[in-house]
Amino acid sequence: MLLEAKHLTKTFGSHVAVNGLNLQIGRGSFTALLGPNGAGKSTTMNLLIGLTTPSLGQVSYADQVKRGVVFQNSVLDERLTVTENLQIRAKQYRHVAKTKVAAVSAELGLTAFAHQQYGTLSGGQKRRVDIARALLNDPDILFLDEPTTGLDIQTRTAIWDLLRHLQRTRELTVVLTTHYLDEADAADSVYIIDHGSLVAAGTATAIKTRYAEDVLQVTSSDVDRLRARLTVAPTECDGNRLIFKLSSPQDALEVLTTNRELITTFEFRPGTMDDAFLALTGREMR
Ligand SMILES: Nc1ncnc2c1ncn2[C@@H]1O[C@H](COP(=O)(O)OP(=O)(O)OP(=O)(O)O)[C@@H](O)[C@H]1O
């Protein structure tokens, strides 16, 4: 285990921002801390990186783990170019070679805008530079606080692709926070946090299988006959349309294949992380 947190708790006055969190981060894994605004993700991240002291509980790292951090608000100078920013950062490390800035810039696809002022870059370009800054020291683990917030869907996907690439090629351990539920599908491990407490943990698939129901919608020319034959009760019936909430795609196949001559059209939607979040907390994550 590269990092472990036990009973991690942080209170601000009477407010419990993080409540008894247990986390385990394996070497080379990709972990997403998922939760709505104010859930306690940034506080958790600050506790993990040692920027905040826990009120209770502890964080322990394996020996000699180098950390890199991408903060929610960039720490780079808007008026300096990408290269200037990275060079200043590189000089702060004793063991970082002079060639490192060019190498990391090439690896992260920054070369085309390396001489542009940081402040004039697009949101996605800025994020890449922020990540490059955090990689100059060749960390073993990279923490990113909401790296995709405010970016459009294509740019969000590109940032995730880049992080997955870095995970593979550098054997980097990645821990990020996000409030975009759909993003968690691409993580190896997901921790859902709500009101400072852990509400679910595991792979996205395991969480969805356990908490999110699949939805099957069918239309029939003879709804009454179909209903009489069903072994699973629909949750909704609207004219010639029946809606089922099912626990697996196999259950949907069962309904479809045993009643195929009575079904005119159908639509199947696998359970999503949004459904899981709703089932876990009783509300949608907006
Ligand atoms: N220094 C502080 N003093 C008092 N309250 C704080 C402090 N830092 C965080 N909080 C509170 O703790 C709770 C969790 O905040 P945190 O920033 O960790 O949430 P978050 O999940 O990262 O939210 P967001 O997605 O909006 O960044 C919030 O209610 C916040 O107001």
The ligand as an SDF file (V2000), in Angstrom:
LIG
                    3D

 31 33  0  0  0  0  0  0  0  0999 V2000
  -10.8870   26.4190    6.5030 N   0  0  0  0  0  0  0  0  0  0  0  0
  -12.1650   26.1500    6.6570 C   0  0  0  0  0  0  0  0  0  0  0  0
  -12.8850   26.7160    7.6370 N   0  0  0  0  0  0  0  0  0  0  0  0
  -14.1920   26.4470    7.8200 C   0  0  0  0  0  0  0  0  0  0  0  0
  -14.8980   25.5950    7.0450 N   0  0  0  0  0  0  0  0  0  0  0  0
  -14.2440   24.9980    6.0480 C   0  0  0  0  0  0  0  0  0  0  0  0
  -12.8510   25.2390    5.7900 C   0  0  0  0  0  0  0  0  0  0  0  0
  -12.4790   24.4880    4.6990 N   0  0  0  0  0  0  0  0  0  0  0  0
  -13.5870   23.8240    4.3080 C   0  0  0  0  0  0  0  0  0  0  0  0
  -14.6400   24.1240    5.1080 N   0  0  0  0  0  0  0  0  0  0  0  0
  -16.0030   23.5700    4.9810 C   0  0  0  0  0  0  0  0  0  0  0  0
  -15.8980   22.1650    4.9510 O   0  0  0  0  0  0  0  0  0  0  0  0
  -16.8230   21.6110    3.9990 C   0  0  0  0  0  0  0  0  0  0  0  0
  -16.0660   20.7910    2.9700 C   0  0  0  0  0  0  0  0  0  0  0  0
  -15.3270   21.6780    2.1260 O   0  0  0  0  0  0  0  0  0  0  0  0
  -14.4070   21.1530    0.9480 P   0  0  0  0  0  0  0  0  0  0  0  0
  -13.7910   22.3460    0.3020 O   0  0  0  0  0  0  0  0  0  0  0  0
  -13.5120   20.1010    1.4530 O   0  0  0  0  0  0  0  0  0  0  0  0
  -15.4880   20.4890   -0.0140 O   0  0  0  0  0  0  0  0  0  0  0  0
  -15.3410   20.0060   -1.5260 P   0  0  0  0  0  0  0  0  0  0  0  0
  -16.0150   18.6830   -1.6050 O   0  0  0  0  0  0  0  0  0  0  0  0
  -13.9300   20.0740   -1.9460 O   0  0  0  0  0  0  0  0  0  0  0  0
  -16.1980   21.0950   -2.2800 O   0  0  0  0  0  0  0  0  0  0  0  0
  -15.9580   21.7720   -3.7420 P   0  0  0  0  0  0  0  0  0  0  0  0
  -16.3020   20.7240   -4.7390 O   0  0  0  0  0  0  0  0  0  0  0  0
  -16.9450   22.8950   -3.7130 O   0  0  0  0  0  0  0  0  0  0  0  0
  -14.5300   22.2310   -3.7850 O   0  0  0  0  0  0  0  0  0  0  0  0
  -17.5910   22.7890    3.4200 C   0  0  0  0  0  0  0  0  0  0  0  0
  -18.8010   22.9170    4.1340 O   0  0  0  0  0  0  0  0  0  0  0  0
  -16.6720   23.9750    3.6730 C   0  0  0  0  0  0  0  0  0  0  0  0
  -17.4200   25.1630    3.8160 O   0  0  0  0  0  0  0  0  0  0  0  0
  1  2  1  0
  2  3  1  0
  2  7  2  0
  3  4  2  0
  4  5  1  0
  5  6  2  0
  6  7  1  0
  6 10  1  0
  7  8  1  0
  8  9  2  0
  9 10  1  0
 10 11  1  0
 11 12  1  0
 11 30  1  0
 12 13  1  0
 13 14  1  0
 13 28  1  0
 14 15  1  0
 15 16  1  0
 16 17  2  0
 16 18  1  0
 16 19  1  0
 19 20  1  0
 20 21  2  0
 20 22  1  0
 20 23  1  0
 23 24  1  0
 24 25  2  0
 24 26  1  0
 24 27  1  0
 28 29  1  0
 28 30  1  0
 30 31  1  0
M  END
$$$$
